[in-house]
């Protein structure tokens, strides 16, 4: 934010009209000529005189502005207490291509809502786990939410072999959180399927999470019954057809309840957004902040401009547009 440290110096700008008047009224130096035809060679030009006046007024303008000390102030916040540590577990199995969140598929709609959630948690460390048949940490816990959001937007379906390793995904997230010293640690699991890969029982992981005081919030995403789904034919053409959408809702509920968390269900993007808003309200912590102010001074640059204009006036007056006698 730009400010002036000593704005009262700007009152000196009121002298500019007086400066113009004073310079205009000074009589020009004269030289007697025996032949008046020589006057044509030395005929004064209003432009030259006005140019000198303009240079001096501009120099005065910048020198006064420099004395007012323009500054740019930036504020830096330092957190004195930890916020909530959050691991996002995001399902990228092929069923997330379903188009029941028109015009987006389940994954793209989820990415938009997750991005809004991350922006609301500016003092929290957040990381992400991506899973289908396998699970991996896409982003460790970080307060650099710009990096996290960039990575989340790059998530694509099909990067990992198809499947739904819910237990392994939660275990990966819990492992990251187990090293955290934050007062509150949570996993937010987003999935539309049932655990059919990874070889890890979600309930076993839920019990482990509870023993570590880590809560799991699970979100079942998508409609039940027939949903529109993109299918590629042998010729590479994409068609939309209806397929049966099923997932183990009970498994997701048990996983959340066993860990001390909560289960949610979203069939529309608006419902999904409300769920993340609810989780945002459930997981609040008091943050103590210390604010610093940094100042960047600009007076030095303005002084240089002012002195340069004075130098330019000197060169113009005594070298380029020299008069006799001086």
Number of C-alpha atoms within 10 A of each C-alpha: 8 12 14 19 14 13 14 11 16 17 10 13 17 9 14 15 10 11 15 15 12 11 14 13 8 8 7 10 9 10 9 7 9 6 7 9 9 10 12 8 8 9 8 13 8 8 9 13 14 14 13 20 19 15 20 22 21 17 24 21 19 21 23 22 23 24 19 19 18 21 17 15 15 12 11 12 12 12 14 10 14 17 22 23 25 29 27 26 26 27 30 28 26 20 24 22 19 25 23 22 22 12 9 14 19 25 26 19 21 20 17 15 18 21 17 14 17 22 13 12 19 13 22 23 22 23 27 26 24 24 30 30 21 20 26 16 18 18 18 16 22 16 16 14 20 13 11 20 20 11 13 22 13 9 17 14 19 11 12 17 14 17 21 26 27 34 24 24 30 30 22 21 29 26 13 19 25 14 8 15 11 16 13 18 23 23 29 25 24 23 30 29 26 19 22 15 18 18 13 17 18 23 18 14 23 26 18 17 26 18 11 14 17 24 26 30 24 26 23 23 27 27 20 13 10 14 18 19 21 16 14 10 9 7 6 8 9 12 11 13 13 14 13 11 17 16 18 13 20 12 17 29 19 18 29 26 20 20 25 17 20 19 20 20 19 17 15 17 20 12 14 22 19 14 19 20 15 12 16 14 10 9 14 12 15 9 14 13 13 10 10 11 10 11 14 11 17 15 20 14 11 20 18 15 18 24 15 14 21 19 15 15 20 16 13 16 15 11 10 10 13 11 15 8 7 7
